């Protein structure tokens, strides 16, 4: 807006204040109705549409292989310094399984075949068949478990078989079961014991039971019934064991949701008290505090309504939007109120004593601040809406909701709040109340002294200020090169509350959160199963080439122990492949064993010629096992193979992807095939990398758009497009400070925090536009450089100080959260606010002074 247009807007607003209030309130009711009648969308917020070779390979695997898509929960029984392989402990686990089967919530989610598997089942099954040797001969003491054609016994029979034995007999049976030389069918019992278990020993201080649940994910893509069942299982486990726990995604989700709830239960009253206290100090007037809170409440109504009408479902990242809008709303409110106060007391340049009337003062205030509000709303909105290019649906929702929320906020604080304040001020004026109040920094005191000191330093030593800022920014940028850009699952698990929080009275006392500790125990103690524990390699080409089996074997043996690929007890990689399946089936099936022996020229247990014929025998003997690693077409040819790679779930997705890609490259180099690393962790890494790159690119695009917009505005209004660069440089410097601080605090810069740091651009541009616009406006009116700088920093800078204190306090309390993402959000946002304010009142005034002096030298006089 040009000055004349801004004045016309202010005149129309003041002249029709009652109508404006009515119209905006009606519009608020219409939009807010969306919170009630709008569609509540479910799902899609976490979906990412990334077209990549990794995703294509995973889709191919899902469509051609017998994949195990079950949800896996892990029951961990432990006894530090004790033994969990005793008869009593094993029986307790079997009875726990019985209780799970009797629980409808749990039983309805269990996989039909082998829904629950643990050492207890293997030992009890061996006991059952020990009492029932195969027909036609004595029991084979060199083998355990069911023979061919004999189904696994029921749970009741397993319990009865184990109960019929003494503790000593169970230990003897256990020794046979755990003997690595024993021939067995079914799962290896060592897989359920700690990774440091010594084969042959009959004691252990921990063991696993795996619960396989059906993936009944609905429209949301989440198997919620299975997750709910995991909570029920955890309750049953607590009643059966003194030291045991359940770990699964349902447990993690429940703990995370509860941690967020507990956090807000503690944080909300603290945040409200802090905000009200800071607003009270800033305004020192109840009416203005209430007006500010009223404006924030209206914005929240708009936000809820927009979310409903647009059918945007809630997600963890959208928690940031209300905090963002509250902070910016208070900022806008402070600017409107403080400019009104300046005009009301006659301190606003050009207003004079005639501005004492409420209507005249509001005209002066709105005409002086609406351009800055509009420019700040546009640039801030662009800053957040740029996230819409993200491939992640939840980030796009964040972009839409924050962008439209900023538009609503501008309408509320550029139209509704000023007119409501005008009506209230006029009413109190008629009652004879003196409503003239000084703005923040408008009267002598520590705040004004601080702001005047900033003015003096910027005027006297602008080059020194800018140089110092550049040095600090360079250090921050250098530190940013060492930022961790990986996404680690453990970083999102809630942590136990600090002692001071645990001592709070009910209902504020938080619950106990041992999910992170349990996750670390499971990952440190066992080979992982469940979500995120397996990657895959899809192999296409000549999969019957003998060199492929050799290449797979070599890759399996050369897995780096320091990497993320899990290891089996023999030190080789935990990789299921055509080679491992051939050996496993050959150990139990003589036909397959003979087929391999006839074609094995080097004695390594794998065929060296006519591999296709061996695969045919494998499919005849064990079709399920064969089809899990080989894809045979209808004409009998072999189109592809796959490797299922066990990985360490505590590692970052990027590290897992790197190691699995290395393994795939090793296979590809040694055989006439192509190998593509894929699977859950690899695709996750691809999504995160694409998301991160997109958001970083969005940063650059956002800065470019904002620069172009501001250049156009300042050329249109003042024929001074260079002001846009002056306004943006402090924002860029403060962003470098923020990244350096994140490096010092070990806060990762990934697809989570890159969204949060967009606040640094949004708030930084907002602050710069307000202060810069005020300075230029004062210079236009004819004030000297010193007076214009003083008016801008003590006037608008005072409002910025109040805004920064309020929003930093509001966001800062999130650092008390039990949820790490919330805590990082509060900390990073609080830092971005502080840095944006400091850069605005130190670097920006110095740049304005330098620009003025350069302009004088060029033109021989003063310039705008």
C-alpha positions, 0 to 999 in steps of 0.5 A: 500500500502507498501512504494514501491507500493506507490512509484510506483504509484507516479512514474506512475502518474507523468510519465504519467500525461497528459494521466491521466488527459485525462483519468479521464476527459473522465471518468468524462464526461461519468459518468457525462452524467448520470445527463442528460440521467440517469433515474429520479426515483420517489418515494420509498425514504421514503418507509420502509419495516418493517415486524412487527405485527403492519404492518401486522395488518394494512395491515389486516385492510386495506384489510377487513375494510371500512377504510377512506383513505381520505386526510384531510385538516383543515380550521381554522377560528378564531377571538380571543375575538370575535365570529365565529358562527355569521350568517355572519361568517357562510355564509362566510364559505359556500361561501368559499365552493362554491368557492372551488367547482368552482375551478377545481384544488380543486373540482377534489380532493374532496371526492364525499360524504361530501367532505367539512364538518363544523359547517356552513353545519350543521347549514344551513342544519338544517335551510333548513329542519326546513323550510321543516318538514317531511311529515305527521306532524309538524317539530320535534323541538327535532331533527335537520338535515335530516330525513331518506330518505331525502338527504342533501341539496345542497350547494346553498340551504344551503346558501339560507336557512341561508340567509333567516334568521336574525342574531337572528334567526340564533342564536336561530337555533344555540342553538338548533343545539348545544344543547347536548340533541338534537337528530341528524343524521350526525356529531356532531357539537361540533367536529368542535369547540374548545376542551374547548367549553362549550356545550350549548353556542352559541359563540366560538372564533374558528371553523374548517371546514374539507376538505376530499380529495381523496388519488390519490397517484401515483407511488410516494405514495404521493397524490400530486394533493390533496396537490396542491389543499390545496395550492389553498384552502389556497389562497381562504381562505385568500381572504374570512377571515381576520384571518383564515388558512389552515393546511394539509400535502400539506401546510407543504410540501410547506412551508418546500420546500420553507424554504429550498429554502429560506435557501439556497438562503441566506446560499449559498453566505455566505458559498461560501464567507466563503469557499473561504476566508478560502481557501485563508488564507490556500493556500495564492495562487490563483492557489491552490484555483482554483485547489481545487474548480476545484476538488470539481466541478469534484466531484459534476459532478460525484455525479450528474452522479452517482445519475442519472445512479443509478436512485436515486431520490432526498430526504431531507436527500440527501442534506447532501451528497454534503456538505459531499463530499465538506468537504472531498474534501477540506480535501484531496486537502489540504493534497495533496497540503501541502505535495507537498509544503513541498516537494517543499521547502525541508521541507519534511523529506527525500526529500532534496533539490533535491525535488525542481523540480515539478515532484520530489516534486509531486512524494514525496508528492503522495508517502507520502500521497496516502496511507493515502488518500486510507485508509481514503477513505476506512474507511470513505466510510465504515462508510457511506456505513454501513447505507445501512443496514437501512430498510428505502430506503432514508437512503440506497440511502444516503449510496450508494450515499455517498459511491460511491461519496467518491470513486469518490473523491479519484480518483479525488484527488489522480489522477486528481488534482495532475496531473493537479497541476503538469502540471500547476506548470511545465508550470509556472516553465518554465515561470520562476515563483517561485512557492515554497510556505510554507504549513500551519504551515510551517513558524513562526506564530500563527498557527505554534505556536498553533500546536507546543504547542499541540506537546509539551503538547502531548510529555510532559504530554501524560497521563494527556491529555488522562486522561482529554479526558477520563473524558470529554468523560465519562461526554459526555457518561453520558449526552448521556443517557438522549438524547431524542430518539423520533421523533416528527413531530413538530421538522421538521416544518419550523420556521419564519426567525429571524429579521436580515434575514427578513431585507435582500433585495430581492431576499434574504429576506425569506418568512413568515413561520407560519406553526409551529405556526398554527400547535401548534394552531390546536393541542392545540385548536381542536381534531385533524383530518388528517394524524397522528391523528388516531391509531387503535387496531385490535381485533381477537378472540371471538369478540362476547364475552360480556366481549369484549364490557365491556373491551372496555368501561373500556378502553375508560373511563380509558384513562389517561388525561395526555396521547396522546389519545385524549379525547371527551367532556365528558372526555372519550377517543376519540375511535370509537368501536363496543360499540360506534357504537352500542350506536350511531345507537341505538339512531336513530334506534328502531330495534337496540335499542330493540335488545340491551334492550332485552339483556342488564341485567345491564342497561349500554346500551350494550348487555350482551348476544347473542352479535352476534344477536345484531351485525346482527341487527346492520349490517341490520340497518347501514351496513356502520357504522357496517363494519367500526368496525366489519369484518363479513365473508361471512358465517355471523360469526365475525372474527375481530373488530377494535378500531379507536383511536384519538390521539394528533398529537403533541406528538411523535410517540413513545409516541402515540405507547406506550399509544395505546399499553397500551389500547390494552393490557387492552382490551386483559387482560379482554376478550378472544381476542388478540389486536394489536396496529397499525395505522399510528403513531404506524407503524411510531414508529415501523419503526423509532425504527427499523431504529434507532436500525439498525443504532446504530448496524451499528455504531458498525459494522462500527467501527469493520470493520474499526478496522479490516481493519486498523489492517490489513493495519498496520500489513502488512506495519509495523507489528504493528496492535495495531496502529489501536486501537490507531487511533480509540480511539480518534474517539470514544472519540470525538463521546462521546463529540459530544453526550454530546454536543447534550444532552446539546443543546437538540438535539435529537438522533433519526433516523435523527441525528444518520445518521448525527453523522456518520460524526463524525466517517467518519471525525474522522477516516479520520483525525486520519489516515492522522496524524497517517500515517504521524507520522509513516512515519516520524519515519520509516525514522529515525526521533526522536520521538520529530521530528516525532511528530513535523513534523506530527502535524505542517505538516499534522496537519496544513492541517487538521486545514485548512480542519477543518476550511473550512468544519466547516465553510461550514457546520456551516452556515447551522445553519442559515437555516429556516428548523430545519433538515438543522439547526440540520445538520449544527450544529451537523456536525460543532461540529463533525468536531471541536471535530474530529480535537481537538481529532486528534491533542491532544489525538492521539499524546499523544496515539502515545507517550504512545505507543512509551514509552511502546514499549521502555520499552518492547524492550529496544529501540525505536520502530515504 
